[in-house]
Amino acid sequence: MCIRDRTTPDPLQAIHVAVNRAHHGSGYDAFLPGQELDLATALTAYTAGSAFVNRRDDTGSLRPGFRADLAVLDRDLFAAPAAEIGDASVVMTFVDGEPVYEA
């Protein structure tokens, strides 16, 4: 199966594909490697970009007055190799500053 054959609702897996142009652990070569995104751009697309598309002007970034909707990961994605983005997992999720999930 190649990158064109499947999708996932898991944002971390989708971010992995956007940066690496291959599904995590697939063993396939990158699909259209010249179209990869850097990690900061991919994360912005899944945070501020999603907020914009959904007309949520009060979320999508961490700023005073914005809703505190965020996910806490088990690692710093910027400190790890890009090939390990798909290994990351969510340890806590907050909606409007309130914890709604804890691993």
FENRA-V212279 format. One line per field, one symbol per residue. ss: DSSP state (H for helix, E for strand, - for the rest). psi: psi as a letter, one per 30 degrees, with the letter a starting at -180 (. if undefined). burial: I if it has 24 or more other C-alpha atoms within 12 Angstrom, else O. Layout:
ss->???
psi->???
burial->???
This chain:
ss->--HHH-----HHHHHHHHHH------------HHH---HHHHHHHHHHHHHHH----------------EEEE--------HHHHHH--EEEEEE--EEEEE-
psi->klfffllkfjeeeeeeeeefgkkkgffllkkiffgllleeeeeeefdeeeeeeghifglfljlkflkijlkklgljffflkefgeffllkfkkkkhfkkfkk.
burial->OOIOOOOOOOIIIIIIIIIIIIIIOOOOOIOOOOOOOOIOOIIOIIIIOOOOOOOOOOIIIOOOOOOOIIIOOOOOIOOOOIIIIIOIOIOOOOOOOOOOOOO
